[in-house]
Amino acid sequence: MKLLLAGLVATAATVCAVAVPAQAASVQAAPVDLVKTLKAQLVPGKGVKINQSSDITLDFTANDQAMQVKVSTRTFGTLAFGKGNAAAADLRIRMSSRQKGPNPPYRVIAEGRNAYVTNAGIAKALPSGRPWIQSKTSGHENAVLNVGVTPTELQFMLDNASEVATGEYQGTATLADFRHDKSAGEGNVEFHLYFDAHNLLTRTVVDTTAYPDGDTTAYDQMVFHTDTKYSDWGVKVKIAAPAANKVISETKLNAKTRKAVIKAGYPESGPF
């Protein structure tokens, strides 16, 4: 069951990574300055505070029995911007599942292609003086930095949304329409965007229902809900990676140490 849960969560993460923007059948053009306002914030030395809650509910069939797994994640912290994008993050994360209950929370610093993870239990399990575990993504994109919304994503959503109240936009789409890829799978997305009086994004709420495509039996249905709140736009931020002598690579953990850090809260499939 432990391996099955890990596989289901990984499957859900793959689907969820694409379930942010959406497209509505009836649209109303949004003011361009909403995107311009966001772009104006994305400069080195500035950042924004993030408070996000997300839930993944997977319905699947195992041994001819209907089953369900629910995984919840709570994330809060700060994003630091580079030129036009999120360049680094300092976040606190707690994951829990309906089956296992809450895992110990951990802290992650993301920079470039690297993520550094620690908490008191992890630090205790690692070699003395090296409290951080370093993991490097195999691709060019650091998934830890994807908790925010890019100008491109925001523009797409606003171009395909209707204003339902002052500073509030709502839209829907199929998963394939968002991905511009008919092989993306079956699914529906609903989203809400909220802006303050200064045209700054304050909240995004996204709900996705996804279904397997083709003959896959990984899950029958996945429902993903994420609620992200943004505050303190323009806050001065400087996020640096831990010193090299405080870090140990995940690839250098032996089996005993790896088991201990996972028990202490290190994510079993890694921070990405």
Secondary structure, 3 states (H helix, E strand, C coil): CHHHHHHHHHHHHHHHCCCCCCCCCCCCCCCCHHHHHHHHHCCCCEEEEEEEEEEEEEEEEECCEEEEEEEEEEEEEEEEECCCCEEEEEEEEEEEECCCEECCCEEEEEECCEEEEECHHHHHHCCCCCCEEEEECCCCCCHHHHHCCCHHHHHHHHHCCEEEECCEEEEEEEHHHHHCCHHHCEEEEEEEEEECCCCCEEEEEEEEEEECCCCCCCCCEEEEEEEEEEEEEEEECCCCCCCHHHEEEHHHCCHHHHHHHHHCCCCCCCCC
